[in-house]
Amino acid sequence: MPRRQGYALLIALVAGTAALCAAIAFGTSLIAGRQQAPLDGSRNHAAARNPAAAANSTGAWVATWTAAPVSAEPDAGQGYPGSTVRNIVHTSVGGDAARITLSNLFGSVPLVIDRATVNTRPVTFGGRPTVTVAAGLQVVSDPVVVPVAPDADLEVSFRTPDATGAVTQHPDTHQTSYLADDRGTWSTTRWRYLTAVDVRNEASPGAIVVIGDSLTAGSGSTTDADTRWTDVLSDRLRHTYGIANQGIAGNRLLLDSPLTVKGVKNFGGPSATHRFERDALTVAGAKTLIIALGINDVQQYPQEPDPERITAGLRALTERAHAKGLRVVGATLTPFQGYATWTPERNDVRLAVNKEIRSGRVFDGFIDFDRAVRDPYAPNRILPEYDSGDRLHFNDAGYRVLGRTIDLGAVDASPKADAF
């Protein structure tokens, strides 16, 4: 062997050994093993995932992607024994390592995972490749040393060897994922069990958490195009922040969803008031919260006729977020004249809520989504070029306008000193 090649081989071996040692040290010293935690975020596990609760310091871990658990999947009462769930998610901020959160919130029996990967890199839980998640609980994995690119698709896969009972899911994802077994592979637009991907990123200022309804989840947007308004916001921030989209189609502020849509009971999930601790306050690296809720309280049955109850509910969420050191920015409610549930009386409730939001007495700051998308000649309607076709949800152009409406300075500041 020529001497130059011999030196190169020696250097490569030394470098590889050092990298392996660093990876082992990182994986064992940073988190030896994650414990299961109640999904209400009531234990120290919540504080560990939310460094904003401690002096607004993000630490190392930042959420790059999230999906709020919504309901049990219909027609999947035994789960998918012997199948591999391949969730495809789109990242916001990048990092040099990742960890995942698996939820069995709507399960009735323990969920067993015997193999998990992030972009084909093996994932462990407490040092083991197998984990059992008790019904109603969630588990966070050990760190896996894997490069996670910003603004990119990431595959998080895991195998369920046995019948799992009810499957915790997030439907209507506007992203194609897959389910595979010995018979083949099927595409799906559900995320199953996976509720968060956090990345290790020392340079990121933190995560922006967005809790909302279908307009945040991206209903009406193009599948796999990543054109939700939260995606647009991530692009404008150059993927320095984590963006945690916790939107649920049909979600309400004050009431748990009574809807059954496409066989899914409680289609809109638990109310924002009930899921707030889990889905907003325990997100890794949370710094700013955006609240985009209330239109379903106005237009869904049973309708909320009192705008003061809606604004009081929004104000209560703001106060809870302030207690965790988060800045809170809220969005005005967008027009929906022409949608099946619109009436002049319900529109008056919407306008009253918007008036109070614009007064500055609800949030630290506000985003005027209403003004951005309404037709100037018919202000109770969406501008036609932004309408997905149902007079309530937006197309890609409409979501682009929402994302561009946000003042970037409004999501990167301190909360108000005085409580409301």
Protein Blocks (a to p, Z undefined) as FASTA:
>chain_A
ZZklmmmmmmmmmmmmmmmmmmmmmmmmmpnbdcdddfklpamklmmmmmmlngoigbjb
dcfbdcddfbdcehilnopghiacddddddfbdcfbdcddddfklpcbdcddfbdceehi
acdeehiabdcddehiacddddddddddehiacddddddfbaebjadddehkopacdddd
fkbccddfbdehiabdcdddfkbgbdcdddddfklnopoiaehklpafklmmmmmnooma
ccddfbdehiafklccfbdeehiahklopafklmmmmmmmmgghiabdcddehjlmmmmc
cddfblklmmmmmmmmmmmmmmnopacdddddddfehiakbcfklmmmmmmmmmmmmnop
mbmbdcdfklmmmcfklmmbccfklpgolomaccfklmmmmmmmpcfklmmccddfbdZZ
